[in-house]
Amino acid sequence: MSIKNEEWMTAKRKYRLSDVQIQMARELGMNPKKFGSLANHKQEKWKAPLGDFIEELYYKRFRKEKPDNIQKMA
């Protein structure tokens, strides 16, 4: 497994994201190392949960609910 895929797997586990949300983030060109600053912390109630944030950005850019081909992360 490459280092890049390892970073995505770590982000998936740490932030409890689904395969679909990870695929969306990859297509958006997001960096999994930067998810910490985007993630919702308990004290920041105004922030949307990270998964919802990714889905919203994906819809705004591509005008569709989810990617056509979803690759499963092992």
PQR file with spaces between the fields and no chain letter, atoms N, CA, C, O and H, PARSE charges and radii, in Angstrom:
ATOM       1  N    MET     1       0.855   -1.183    0.000 -0.4000 1.5000
ATOM       2  CA   MET     1       0.000    0.000    0.000 -0.0000 2.0000
ATOM       3  C    MET     1       0.894    1.238    0.000  0.5500 1.7000
ATOM       4  O    MET     1       1.861    1.318    0.758 -0.5500 1.4000
ATOM       5  N    SER     2       0.565    2.184   -0.844 -0.4000 1.5000
ATOM       6  CA   SER     2       1.387    3.378   -0.943 -0.0000 2.0000
ATOM       7  C    SER     2       1.145    4.302    0.259  0.5500 1.7000
ATOM       8  O    SER     2       0.169    4.154    0.995 -0.5500 1.4000
ATOM       9  H    SER     2      -0.221    2.119   -1.459  0.4000 1.0000
ATOM      10  N    ILE     3       2.043    5.235    0.427 -0.4000 1.5000
ATOM      11  CA   ILE     3       1.946    6.182    1.545 -0.0000 2.0000
ATOM      12  C    ILE     3       0.691    7.039    1.399  0.5500 1.7000
ATOM      13  O    ILE     3       0.023    7.335    2.390 -0.5500 1.4000
ATOM      14  H    ILE     3       2.836    5.356   -0.171  0.4000 1.0000
ATOM      15  N    LYS     4       0.370    7.436    0.175 -0.4000 1.5000
ATOM      16  CA   LYS     4      -0.827    8.244   -0.067 -0.0000 2.0000
ATOM      17  C    LYS     4      -2.088    7.504    0.381  0.5500 1.7000
ATOM      18  O    LYS     4      -2.934    8.071    1.073 -0.5500 1.4000
ATOM      19  H    LYS     4       0.913    7.196   -0.630  0.4000 1.0000
ATOM      20  N    ASN     5      -2.210    6.230   -0.018 -0.4000 1.5000
ATOM      21  CA   ASN     5      -3.379    5.455    0.377 -0.0000 2.0000
ATOM      22  C    ASN     5      -3.423    5.262    1.885  0.5500 1.7000
ATOM      23  O    ASN     5      -4.500    5.238    2.480 -0.5500 1.4000
ATOM      24  H    ASN     5      -1.523    5.769   -0.580  0.4000 1.0000
ATOM      25  N    GLU     6      -2.274    5.127    2.494 -0.4000 1.5000
ATOM      26  CA   GLU     6      -2.207    4.978    3.946 -0.0000 2.0000
ATOM      27  C    GLU     6      -2.738    6.227    4.640  0.5500 1.7000
ATOM      28  O    GLU     6      -3.442    6.133    5.646 -0.5500 1.4000
ATOM      29  H    GLU     6      -1.399    5.147    2.010  0.4000 1.0000
ATOM      30  N    GLU     7      -2.396    7.405    4.097 -0.4000 1.5000
ATOM      31  CA   GLU     7      -2.889    8.662    4.662 -0.0000 2.0000
ATOM      32  C    GLU     7      -4.410    8.746    4.572  0.5500 1.7000
ATOM      33  O    GLU     7      -5.069    9.197    5.509 -0.5500 1.4000
ATOM      34  H    GLU     7      -1.824    7.481    3.280  0.4000 1.0000
ATOM      35  N    TRP     8      -4.964    8.311    3.444 -0.4000 1.5000
ATOM      36  CA   TRP     8      -6.418    8.328    3.275 -0.0000 2.0000
ATOM      37  C    TRP     8      -7.095    7.334    4.227  0.5500 1.7000
ATOM      38  O    TRP     8      -8.150    7.627    4.788 -0.5500 1.4000
ATOM      39  H    TRP     8      -4.429    7.945    2.682  0.4000 1.0000
ATOM      40  N    MET     9      -6.481    6.158    4.403 -0.4000 1.5000
ATOM      41  CA   MET     9      -7.040    5.164    5.326 -0.0000 2.0000
ATOM      42  C    MET     9      -7.025    5.684    6.765  0.5500 1.7000
ATOM      43  O    MET     9      -7.979    5.478    7.515 -0.5500 1.4000
ATOM      44  H    MET     9      -5.623    5.920    3.947  0.4000 1.0000
ATOM      45  N    THR    10      -5.950    6.350    7.138 -0.4000 1.5000
ATOM      46  CA   THR    10      -5.842    6.924    8.481 -0.0000 2.0000
ATOM      47  C    THR    10      -6.916    7.987    8.679  0.5500 1.7000
ATOM      48  O    THR    10      -7.579    8.018    9.715 -0.5500 1.4000
ATOM      49  H    THR    10      -5.175    6.517    6.529  0.4000 1.0000
ATOM      50  N    ALA    11      -7.089    8.859    7.684 -0.4000 1.5000
ATOM      51  CA   ALA    11      -8.110    9.911    7.772 -0.0000 2.0000
ATOM      52  C    ALA    11      -9.511    9.304    7.855  0.5500 1.7000
ATOM      53  O    ALA    11     -10.367    9.793    8.592 -0.5500 1.4000
ATOM      54  H    ALA    11      -6.551    8.834    6.841  0.4000 1.0000
ATOM      55  N    LYS    12      -9.732    8.240    7.094 -0.4000 1.5000
ATOM      56  CA   LYS    12     -11.045    7.581    7.100 -0.0000 2.0000
ATOM      57  C    LYS    12     -11.386    7.060    8.500  0.5500 1.7000
ATOM      58  O    LYS    12     -12.496    7.257    8.994 -0.5500 1.4000
ATOM      59  H    LYS    12      -9.037    7.843    6.495  0.4000 1.0000
ATOM      60  N    ARG    13     -10.420    6.398    9.124 -0.4000 1.5000
ATOM      61  CA   ARG    13     -10.645    5.858   10.471 -0.0000 2.0000
ATOM      62  C    ARG    13     -10.767    6.972   11.505  0.5500 1.7000
ATOM      63  O    ARG    13     -11.675    6.954   12.335 -0.5500 1.4000
ATOM      64  H    ARG    13      -9.518    6.238    8.723  0.4000 1.0000
ATOM      65  N    LYS    14      -9.860    7.935   11.456 -0.4000 1.5000
ATOM      66  CA   LYS    14      -9.798    8.989   12.471 -0.0000 2.0000
ATOM      67  C    LYS    14     -11.054    9.860   12.477  0.5500 1.7000
ATOM      68  O    LYS    14     -11.572   10.207   13.538 -0.5500 1.4000
ATOM      69  H    LYS    14      -9.122    7.949   10.782  0.4000 1.0000
ATOM      70  N    TYR    15     -11.537   10.209   11.281 -0.4000 1.5000
ATOM      71  CA   TYR    15     -12.681   11.113   11.179 -0.0000 2.0000
ATOM      72  C    TYR    15     -13.984   10.393   10.862  0.5500 1.7000
ATOM      73  O    TYR    15     -15.008   11.032   10.619 -0.5500 1.4000
ATOM      74  H    TYR    15     -11.116    9.927   10.419  0.4000 1.0000
ATOM      75  N    ARG    16     -13.947    9.056   10.863 -0.4000 1.5000
ATOM      76  CA   ARG    16     -15.130    8.217   10.649 -0.0000 2.0000
ATOM      77  C    ARG    16     -15.869    8.581    9.363  0.5500 1.7000
ATOM      78  O    ARG    16     -17.068    8.860    9.371 -0.5500 1.4000
ATOM      79  H    ARG    16     -13.116    8.537   11.060  0.4000 1.0000
ATOM      80  N    LEU    17     -15.124    8.570    8.261 -0.4000 1.5000
ATOM      81  CA   LEU    17     -15.697    8.886    6.966 -0.0000 2.0000
ATOM      82  C    LEU    17     -16.007    7.599    6.210  0.5500 1.7000
ATOM      83  O    LEU    17     -15.382    6.564    6.443 -0.5500 1.4000
ATOM      84  H    LEU    17     -14.150    8.343    8.255  0.4000 1.0000
ATOM      85  N    SER    18     -16.964    7.675    5.315 -0.4000 1.5000
ATOM      86  CA   SER    18     -17.327    6.504    4.503 -0.0000 2.0000
ATOM      87  C    SER    18     -16.440    6.458    3.253  0.5500 1.7000
ATOM      88  O    SER    18     -15.726    7.412    2.945 -0.5500 1.4000
ATOM      89  H    SER    18     -17.471    8.516    5.126  0.4000 1.0000
ATOM      90  N    ASP    19     -16.502    5.334    2.549 -0.4000 1.5000
ATOM      91  CA   ASP    19     -15.763    5.199    1.293 -0.0000 2.0000
ATOM      92  C    ASP    19     -16.205    6.267    0.293  0.5500 1.7000
ATOM      93  O    ASP    19     -15.383    6.816   -0.441 -0.5500 1.4000
ATOM      94  H    ASP    19     -17.082    4.559    2.799  0.4000 1.0000
ATOM      95  N    VAL    20     -17.489    6.554    0.269 -0.4000 1.5000
ATOM      96  CA   VAL    20     -18.028    7.558   -0.653 -0.0000 2.0000
ATOM      97  C    VAL    20     -17.459    8.938   -0.325  0.5500 1.7000
ATOM      98  O    VAL    20     -17.049    9.670   -1.225 -0.5500 1.4000
ATOM      99  H    VAL    20     -18.157    6.108    0.865  0.4000 1.0000
ATOM     100  N    GLN    21     -17.433    9.293    0.957 -0.4000 1.5000
ATOM     101  CA   GLN    21     -16.912   10.602    1.362 -0.0000 2.0000
ATOM     102  C    GLN    21     -15.416   10.725    1.058  0.5500 1.7000
ATOM     103  O    GLN    21     -14.948   11.793    0.664 -0.5500 1.4000
ATOM     104  H    GLN    21     -17.766    8.698    1.689  0.4000 1.0000
ATOM     105  N    ILE    22     -14.673    9.641    1.238 -0.4000 1.5000
ATOM     106  CA   ILE    22     -13.244    9.651    0.905 -0.0000 2.0000
ATOM     107  C    ILE    22     -13.066    9.843   -0.591  0.5500 1.7000
ATOM     108  O    ILE    22     -12.205   10.614   -1.015 -0.5500 1.4000
ATOM     109  H    ILE    22     -15.054    8.773    1.558  0.4000 1.0000
ATOM     110  N    GLN    23     -13.868    9.154   -1.402 -0.4000 1.5000
ATOM     111  CA   GLN    23     -13.793    9.305   -2.862 -0.0000 2.0000
ATOM     112  C    GLN    23     -14.113   10.744   -3.267  0.5500 1.7000
ATOM     113  O    GLN    23     -13.452   11.308   -4.140 -0.5500 1.4000
ATOM     114  H    GLN    23     -14.567    8.528   -1.058  0.4000 1.0000
ATOM     115  N    MET    24     -15.119   11.332   -2.639 -0.4000 1.5000
ATOM     116  CA   MET    24     -15.478   12.722   -2.931 -0.0000 2.0000
ATOM     117  C    MET    24     -14.316   13.660   -2.606  0.5500 1.7000
ATOM     118  O    MET    24     -13.979   14.542   -3.396 -0.5500 1.4000
ATOM     119  H    MET    24     -15.656   10.874   -1.930  0.4000 1.0000
ATOM     120  N    ALA    25     -13.714   13.462   -1.442 -0.4000 1.5000
ATOM     121  CA   ALA    25     -12.597   14.312   -1.022 -0.0000 2.0000
ATOM     122  C    ALA    25     -11.425   14.183   -1.984  0.5500 1.7000
ATOM     123  O    ALA    25     -10.769   15.175   -2.302 -0.5500 1.4000
ATOM     124  H    ALA    25     -13.988   12.746   -0.801  0.4000 1.0000
ATOM     125  N    ARG    26     -11.162   12.977   -2.446 -0.4000 1.5000
ATOM     126  CA   ARG    26     -10.072   12.762   -3.408 -0.0000 2.0000
ATOM     127  C    ARG    26     -10.356   13.482   -4.723  0.5500 1.7000
ATOM     128  O    ARG    26      -9.466   14.118   -5.289 -0.5500 1.4000
ATOM     129  H    ARG    26     -11.695   12.171   -2.188  0.4000 1.0000
ATOM     130  N    GLU    27     -11.594   13.385   -5.211 -0.4000 1.5000
ATOM     131  CA   GLU    27     -11.951   14.054   -6.462 -0.0000 2.0000
ATOM     132  C    GLU    27     -11.907   15.567   -6.325  0.5500 1.7000
ATOM     133  O    GLU    27     -11.635   16.271   -7.297 -0.5500 1.4000
ATOM     134  H    GLU    27     -12.317   12.868   -4.751  0.4000 1.0000
ATOM     135  N    LEU    28     -12.174   16.073   -5.124 -0.4000 1.5000
ATOM     136  CA   LEU    28     -12.097   17.506   -4.877 -0.0000 2.0000
ATOM     137  C    LEU    28     -10.649   17.989   -4.735  0.5500 1.7000
ATOM     138  O    LEU    28     -10.387   19.192   -4.742 -0.5500 1.4000
ATOM     139  H    LEU    28     -12.395   15.501   -4.334  0.4000 1.0000
ATOM     140  N    GLY    29      -9.722   17.054   -4.608 -0.4000 1.5000
ATOM     141  CA   GLY    29      -8.316   17.426   -4.466 -0.0000 2.0000
ATOM     142  C    GLY    29      -7.941   17.825   -3.051  0.5500 1.7000
ATOM     143  O    GLY    29      -6.980   18.566   -2.842 -0.5500 1.4000
ATOM     144  H    GLY    29      -9.934   16.077   -4.602  0.4000 1.0000
ATOM     145  N    MET    30      -8.696   17.336   -2.083 -0.4000 1.5000
ATOM     146  CA   MET    30      -8.424   17.673   -0.685 -0.0000 2.0000
ATOM     147  C    MET    30      -7.206   16.897   -0.179  0.5500 1.7000
ATOM     148  O    MET    30      -6.858   15.840   -0.706 -0.5500 1.4000
ATOM     149  H    MET    30      -9.477   16.734   -2.253  0.4000 1.0000
ATOM     150  N    ASN    31      -6.574   17.445    0.848 -0.4000 1.5000
ATOM     151  CA   ASN    31      -5.404   16.841    1.459 -0.0000 2.0000
ATOM     152  C    ASN    31      -5.829   16.202    2.781  0.5500 1.7000
ATOM     153  O    ASN    31      -6.316   16.911    3.661 -0.5500 1.4000
ATOM     154  H    ASN    31      -6.857   18.304    1.276  0.4000 1.0000
ATOM     155  N    PRO    32      -5.661   14.889    2.951 -0.5600 1.5000
ATOM     156  CA   PRO    32      -6.110   14.243    4.189  0.2800 2.0000
ATOM     157  C    PRO    32      -5.355   14.741    5.428  0.5500 1.7000
ATOM     158  O    PRO    32      -5.859   14.624    6.545 -0.5500 1.4000
ATOM     159  N    LYS    33      -4.169   15.286    5.241 -0.4000 1.5000
ATOM     160  CA   LYS    33      -3.405   15.818    6.381 -0.0000 2.0000
ATOM     161  C    LYS    33      -4.035   17.092    6.942  0.5500 1.7000
ATOM     162  O    LYS    33      -3.788   17.450    8.094 -0.5500 1.4000
ATOM     163  H    LYS    33      -3.760   15.380    4.333  0.4000 1.0000
ATOM     164  N    LYS    34      -4.841   17.773    6.144 -0.4000 1.5000
ATOM     165  CA   LYS    34      -5.453   19.042    6.551 -0.0000 2.0000
ATOM     166  C    LYS    34      -6.851   18.863    7.153  0.5500 1.7000
ATOM     167  O    LYS    34      -7.486   19.850    7.525 -0.5500 1.4000
ATOM     168  H    LYS    34      -5.042   17.482    5.208  0.4000 1.0000
ATOM     169  N    PHE    35      -7.334   17.637    7.254 -0.4000 1.5000
ATOM     170  CA   PHE    35      -8.677   17.400    7.776 -0.0000 2.0000
ATOM     171  C    PHE    35      -8.840   17.855    9.223  0.5500 1.7000
ATOM     172  O    PHE    35      -9.950   18.191    9.635 -0.5500 1.4000
ATOM     173  H    PHE    35      -6.818   16.836    6.951  0.4000 1.0000
ATOM     174  N    GLY    36      -7.779   17.873    9.989 -0.4000 1.5000
ATOM     175  CA   GLY    36      -7.859   18.289   11.389 -0.0000 2.0000
ATOM     176  C    GLY    36      -8.384   19.702   11.547  0.5500 1.7000
ATOM     177  O    GLY    36      -9.141   19.982   12.477 -0.5500 1.4000
ATOM     178  H    GLY    36      -6.877   17.600    9.654  0.4000 1.0000
ATOM     179  N    SER    37      -7.992   20.597   10.647 -0.4000 1.5000
ATOM     180  CA   SER    37      -8.460   21.980   10.738 -0.0000 2.0000
ATOM     181  C    SER    37      -9.889   22.129   10.224  0.5500 1.7000
ATOM     182  O    SER    37     -10.580   23.086   10.573 -0.5500 1.4000
ATOM     183  H    SER    37      -7.378   20.369    9.892  0.4000 1.0000
ATOM     184  N    LEU    38     -10.333   21.181    9.393 -0.4000 1.5000
ATOM     185  CA   LEU    38     -11.694   21.232    8.852 -0.0000 2.0000
ATOM     186  C    LEU    38     -12.703   20.494    9.726  0.5500 1.7000
ATOM     187  O    LEU    38     -13.903   20.763    9.670 -0.5500 1.4000
ATOM     188  H    LEU    38      -9.772   20.403    9.110  0.4000 1.0000
ATOM     189  N    ALA    39     -12.205   19.566   10.528 -0.4000 1.5000
ATOM     190  CA   ALA    39     -13.094   18.714   11.329 -0.0000 2.0000
ATOM     191  C    ALA    39     -13.821   19.523   12.388  0.5500 1.7000
ATOM     192  O    ALA    39     -13.302   20.507   12.917 -0.5500 1.4000
ATOM     193  H    ALA    39     -11.230   19.348   10.573  0.4000 1.0000
ATOM     194  N    ASN    40     -15.027   19.084   12.679 -0.4000 1.5000
ATOM     195  CA   ASN    40     -15.840   19.733   13.701 -0.0000 2.0000
ATOM     196  C    ASN    40     -15.369   19.290   15.079  0.5500 1.7000
ATOM     197  O    ASN    40     -15.293   18.097   15.373 -0.5500 1.4000
ATOM     198  H    ASN    40     -15.448   18.285   12.249  0.4000 1.0000
ATOM     199  N    HIS    41     -15.059   20.255   15.903 -0.4000 1.5000
ATOM     200  CA   HIS    41     -14.690   19.968   17.283 -0.0000 2.0000
ATOM     201  C    HIS    41     -15.895   20.306   18.158  0.5500 1.7000
ATOM     202  O    HIS    41     -16.722   21.140   17.789 -0.5500 1.4000
ATOM     203  H    HIS    41     -15.121   21.224   15.665  0.4000 1.0000
ATOM     204  N    LYS    42     -15.988   19.680   19.275 -0.4000 1.5000
ATOM     205  CA   LYS    42     -17.157   19.869   20.139 -0.0000 2.0000
ATOM     206  C    LYS    42     -17.381   21.350   20.472  0.5500 1.7000
ATOM     207  O    LYS    42     -18.526   21.781   20.604 -0.5500 1.4000
ATOM     208  H    LYS    42     -15.317   19.002   19.575  0.4000 1.0000
ATOM     209  N    GLN    43     -16.307   22.127   20.609 -0.4000 1.5000
ATOM     210  CA   GLN    43     -16.454   23.522   20.999 -0.0000 2.0000
ATOM     211  C    GLN    43     -16.849   24.430   19.823  0.5500 1.7000
ATOM     212  O    GLN    43     -17.209   25.590   20.029 -0.5500 1.4000
ATOM     213  H    GLN    43     -15.377   21.776   20.502  0.4000 1.0000
ATOM     214  N    GLU    44     -16.783   23.902   18.592 -0.4000 1.5000
ATOM     215  CA   GLU    44     -17.138   24.694   17.423 -0.0000 2.0000
ATOM     216  C    GLU    44     -18.459   24.202   16.856  0.5500 1.7000
ATOM     217  O    GLU    44     -18.491   23.517   15.834 -0.5500 1.4000
ATOM     218  H    GLU    44     -16.491   22.960   18.425  0.4000 1.0000
ATOM     219  N    LYS    45     -19.530   24.550   17.516 -0.4000 1.5000
ATOM     220  CA   LYS    45     -20.850   24.042   17.156 -0.0000 2.0000
ATOM     221  C    LYS    45     -21.351   24.590   15.823  0.5500 1.7000
ATOM     222  O    LYS    45     -22.260   24.011   15.227 -0.5500 1.4000
ATOM     223  H    LYS    45     -19.503   25.106   18.347  0.4000 1.0000
ATOM     224  N    TRP    46     -20.777   25.691   15.345 -0.4000 1.5000
ATOM     225  CA   TRP    46     -21.189   26.285   14.080 -0.0000 2.0000
ATOM     226  C    TRP    46     -20.655   25.508   12.879  0.5500 1.7000
ATOM     227  O    TRP    46     -21.166   25.669   11.771 -0.5500 1.4000
ATOM     228  H    TRP    46     -20.039   26.161   15.829  0.4000 1.0000
ATOM     229  N    LYS    47     -19.646   24.674   13.077 -0.4000 1.5000
ATOM     230  CA   LYS    47     -19.071   23.906   11.968 -0.0000 2.0000
ATOM     231  C    LYS    47     -19.902   22.669   11.686  0.5500 1.7000
ATOM     232  O    LYS    47     -20.402   22.011   12.598 -0.5500 1.4000
ATOM     233  H    LYS    47     -19.231   24.543   13.977  0.4000 1.0000
ATOM     234  N    ALA    48     -20.038   22.369   10.410 -0.4000 1.5000
ATOM     235  CA   ALA    48     -20.720   21.128   10.017 -0.0000 2.0000
ATOM     236  C    ALA    48     -19.756   19.960   10.224  0.5500 1.7000
ATOM     237  O    ALA    48     -18.543   20.153   10.143 -0.5500 1.4000
ATOM     238  H    ALA    48     -19.632   22.903    9.669  0.4000 1.0000
ATOM     239  N    PRO    49     -20.258   18.769   10.487 -0.5600 1.5000
ATOM     240  CA   PRO    49     -19.378   17.600   10.558  0.2800 2.0000
ATOM     241  C    PRO    49     -18.600   17.442    9.251  0.5500 1.7000
ATOM     242  O    PRO    49     -19.097   17.804    8.185 -0.5500 1.4000
ATOM     243  N    LEU    50     -17.392   16.905    9.331 -0.4000 1.5000
ATOM     244  CA   LEU    50     -16.501   16.821    8.180 -0.0000 2.0000
ATOM     245  C    LEU    50     -17.139   16.083    6.999  0.5500 1.7000
ATOM     246  O    LEU    50     -17.010   16.524    5.857 -0.5500 1.4000
ATOM     247  H    LEU    50     -16.988   16.610   10.197  0.4000 1.0000
ATOM     248  N    GLY    51     -17.819   14.974    7.258 -0.4000 1.5000
ATOM     249  CA   GLY    51     -18.464   14.225    6.182 -0.0000 2.0000
ATOM     250  C    GLY    51     -19.508   15.055    5.456  0.5500 1.7000
ATOM     251  O    GLY    51     -19.576   15.033    4.227 -0.5500 1.4000
ATOM     252  H    GLY    51     -17.924   14.615    8.186  0.4000 1.0000
ATOM     253  N    ASP    52     -20.324   15.787    6.205 -0.4000 1.5000
ATOM     254  CA   ASP    52     -21.346   16.647    5.608 -0.0000 2.0000
ATOM     255  C    ASP    52     -20.705   17.778    4.808  0.5500 1.7000
ATOM     256  O    ASP    52     -21.186   18.142    3.735 -0.5500 1.4000
ATOM     257  H    ASP    52     -20.269   15.805    7.204  0.4000 1.0000
ATOM     258  N    PHE    53     -19.620   18.328    5.339 -0.4000 1.5000
ATOM     259  CA   PHE    53     -18.896   19.409    4.668 -0.0000 2.0000
ATOM     260  C    PHE    53     -18.365   18.935    3.309  0.5500 1.7000
ATOM     261  O    PHE    53     -18.495   19.639    2.307 -0.5500 1.4000
ATOM     262  H    PHE    53     -19.229   18.032    6.210  0.4000 1.0000
ATOM     263  N    ILE    54     -17.774   17.752    3.283 -0.4000 1.5000
ATOM     264  CA   ILE    54     -17.240   17.195    2.033 -0.0000 2.0000
ATOM     265  C    ILE    54     -18.369   16.970    1.029  0.5500 1.7000
ATOM     266  O    ILE    54     -18.227   17.300   -0.148 -0.5500 1.4000
ATOM     267  H    ILE    54     -17.669   17.180    4.097  0.4000 1.0000
ATOM     268  N    GLU    55     -19.489   16.411    1.490 -0.4000 1.5000
ATOM     269  CA   GLU    55     -20.627   16.163    0.600 -0.0000 2.0000
ATOM     270  C    GLU    55     -21.172   17.468    0.022  0.5500 1.7000
ATOM     271  O    GLU    55     -21.527   17.524   -1.155 -0.5500 1.4000
ATOM     272  H    GLU    55     -19.605   16.143    2.447  0.4000 1.0000
ATOM     273  N    GLU    56     -21.238   18.509    0.839 -0.4000 1.5000
ATOM     274  CA   GLU    56     -21.738   19.806    0.387 -0.0000 2.0000
ATOM     275  C    GLU    56     -20.810   20.409   -0.671  0.5500 1.7000
ATOM     276  O    GLU    56     -21.277   20.912   -1.693 -0.5500 1.4000
ATOM     277  H    GLU    56     -20.949   18.463    1.796  0.4000 1.0000
ATOM     278  N    LEU    57     -19.508   20.360   -0.429 -0.4000 1.5000
ATOM     279  CA   LEU    57     -18.546   20.875   -1.403 -0.0000 2.0000
ATOM     280  C    LEU    57     -18.631   20.101   -2.718  0.5500 1.7000
ATOM     281  O    LEU    57     -18.575   20.688   -3.799 -0.5500 1.4000
ATOM     282  H    LEU    57     -19.129   19.952    0.401  0.4000 1.0000
ATOM     283  N    TYR    58     -18.765   18.793   -2.615 -0.4000 1.5000
ATOM     284  CA   TYR    58     -18.838   17.947   -3.805 -0.0000 2.0000
ATOM     285  C    TYR    58     -20.056   18.323   -4.639  0.5500 1.7000
ATOM     286  O    TYR    58     -19.964   18.443   -5.860 -0.5500 1.4000
ATOM     287  H    TYR    58     -18.810   18.316   -1.738  0.4000 1.0000
ATOM     288  N    TYR    59     -21.190   18.508   -3.981 -0.4000 1.5000
ATOM     289  CA   TYR    59     -22.411   18.860   -4.709 -0.0000 2.0000
ATOM     290  C    TYR    59     -22.273   20.226   -5.378  0.5500 1.7000
ATOM     291  O    TYR    59     -22.698   20.410   -6.519 -0.5500 1.4000
ATOM     292  H    TYR    59     -21.264   18.410   -2.988  0.4000 1.0000
ATOM     293  N    LYS    60     -21.675   21.184   -4.664 -0.4000 1.5000
ATOM     294  CA   LYS    60     -21.498   22.521   -5.236 -0.0000 2.0000
ATOM     295  C    LYS    60     -20.618   22.482   -6.486  0.5500 1.7000
ATOM     296  O    LYS    60     -20.894   23.183   -7.459 -0.5500 1.4000
ATOM     297  H    LYS    60     -21.329   21.035   -3.738  0.4000 1.0000
ATOM     298  N    ARG    61     -19.569   21.674   -6.464 -0.4000 1.5000
ATOM     299  CA   ARG    61     -18.642   21.645   -7.599 -0.0000 2.0000
ATOM     300  C    ARG    61     -19.159   20.809   -8.764  0.5500 1.7000
ATOM     301  O    ARG    61     -19.101   21.247   -9.913 -0.5500 1.4000
ATOM     302  H    ARG    61     -19.344   21.104   -5.673  0.4000 1.0000
ATOM     303  N    PHE    62     -19.668   19.601   -8.476 -0.4000 1.5000
ATOM     304  CA   PHE    62     -20.018   18.668   -9.545 -0.0000 2.0000
ATOM     305  C    PHE    62     -21.513   18.557   -9.831  0.5500 1.7000
ATOM     306  O    PHE    62     -21.903   17.922  -10.811 -0.5500 1.4000
ATOM     307  H    PHE    62     -19.715   19.246   -7.543  0.4000 1.0000
ATOM     308  N    ARG    63     -22.349   19.158   -9.002 -0.4000 1.5000
ATOM     309  CA   ARG    63     -23.808   19.112   -9.167 -0.0000 2.0000
ATOM     310  C    ARG    63     -24.354   17.691   -9.219  0.5500 1.7000
ATOM     311  O    ARG    63     -25.269   17.392   -9.986 -0.5500 1.4000
ATOM     312  H    ARG    63     -22.033   19.674   -8.207  0.4000 1.0000
ATOM     313  N    LYS    64     -23.782   16.822   -8.395 -0.4000 1.5000
ATOM     314  CA   LYS    64     -24.334   15.480   -8.244 -0.0000 2.0000
ATOM     315  C    LYS    64     -24.095   15.021   -6.812  0.5500 1.7000
ATOM     316  O    LYS    64     -23.188   15.496   -6.129 -0.5500 1.4000
ATOM     317  H    LYS    64     -23.039   17.065   -7.771  0.4000 1.0000
ATOM     318  N    GLU    65     -24.931   14.087   -6.379 -0.4000 1.5000
ATOM     319  CA   GLU    65     -24.925   13.647   -4.980 -0.0000 2.0000
ATOM     320  C    GLU    65     -23.708   12.826   -4.601  0.5500 1.7000
ATOM     321  O    GLU    65     -23.183   12.961   -3.496 -0.5500 1.4000
ATOM     322  H    GLU    65     -25.668   13.701   -6.934  0.4000 1.0000
ATOM     323  N    LYS    66     -23.249   11.960   -5.525 -0.4000 1.5000
ATOM     324  CA   LYS    66     -22.105   11.109   -5.223 -0.0000 2.0000
ATOM     325  C    LYS    66     -21.371   10.753   -6.506  0.5500 1.7000
ATOM     326  O    LYS    66     -21.924   10.900   -7.596 -0.5500 1.4000
ATOM     327  H    LYS    66     -23.676   11.850   -6.423  0.4000 1.0000
ATOM     328  N    PRO    67     -20.131   10.284   -6.390 -0.5600 1.5000
ATOM     329  CA   PRO    67     -19.347    9.924   -7.576  0.2800 2.0000
ATOM     330  C    PRO    67     -19.980    8.763   -8.344  0.5500 1.7000
ATOM     331  O    PRO    67     -20.711    7.951   -7.778 -0.5500 1.4000
ATOM     332  N    ASP    68     -19.685    8.702   -9.639 -0.4000 1.5000
ATOM     333  CA   ASP    68     -20.200    7.627  -10.482 -0.0000 2.0000
ATOM     334  C    ASP    68     -19.559    6.287  -10.113  0.5500 1.7000
ATOM     335  O    ASP    68     -20.253    5.279   -9.980 -0.5500 1.4000
ATOM     336  H    ASP    68     -19.090    9.362  -10.099  0.4000 1.0000
ATOM     337  N    ASN    69     -18.240    6.280   -9.950 -0.4000 1.5000
ATOM     338  CA   ASN    69     -17.513    5.050   -9.589 -0.0000 2.0000
ATOM     339  C    ASN    69     -16.923    5.218   -8.211  0.5500 1.7000
ATOM     340  O    ASN    69     -16.114    6.118   -7.985 -0.5500 1.4000
ATOM     341  H    ASN    69     -17.676    7.098  -10.058  0.4000 1.0000
ATOM     342  N    ILE    70     -17.317    4.367   -7.292 -0.4000 1.5000
ATOM     343  CA   ILE    70     -16.826    4.437   -5.922 -0.0000 2.0000
ATOM     344  C    ILE    70     -15.821    3.323   -5.707  0.5500 1.7000
ATOM     345  O    ILE    70     -16.130    2.146   -5.894 -0.5500 1.4000
ATOM     346  H    ILE    70     -17.975    3.637   -7.476  0.4000 1.0000
ATOM     347  N    GLN    71     -14.609    3.707   -5.311 -0.4000 1.5000
ATOM     348  CA   GLN    71     -13.568    2.722   -5.038 -0.0000 2.0000
ATOM     349  C    GLN    71     -13.551    2.428   -3.552  0.5500 1.7000
ATOM     350  O    GLN    71     -13.484    3.345   -2.732 -0.5500 1.4000
ATOM     351  H    GLN    71     -14.358    4.663   -5.159  0.4000 1.0000
ATOM     352  N    LYS    72     -13.610    1.167   -3.207 -0.4000 1.5000
ATOM     353  CA   LYS    72     -13.589    0.755   -1.814 -0.0000 2.0000
ATOM     354  C    LYS    72     -12.175    0.854   -1.261  0.5500 1.7000
ATOM     355  O    LYS    72     -11.217    0.438   -1.912 -0.5500 1.4000
ATOM     356  H    LYS    72     -13.665    0.423   -3.873  0.4000 1.0000
ATOM     357  N    MET    73     -12.049    1.402   -0.067 -0.4000 1.5000
ATOM     358  CA   MET    73     -10.757    1.447    0.617 -0.0000 2.0000
ATOM     359  C    MET    73     -10.653    0.172    1.447  0.5500 1.7000
ATOM     360  O    MET    73     -11.601   -0.197    2.141 -0.5500 1.4000
ATOM     361  H    MET    73     -12.828    1.740    0.462  0.4000 1.0000
ATOM     362  N    ALA    74      -9.532   -0.486    1.380 -0.4000 1.5000
ATOM     363  CA   ALA    74      -9.354   -1.762    2.095 -0.0000 2.0000
ATOM     364  C    ALA    74      -9.292   -1.590    3.584  0.5500 1.7000
ATOM     365  O    ALA    74      -9.145   -2.570    4.313 -0.5500 1.4000
ATOM     366  H    ALA    74      -8.762   -0.186    0.817  0.4000 1.0000
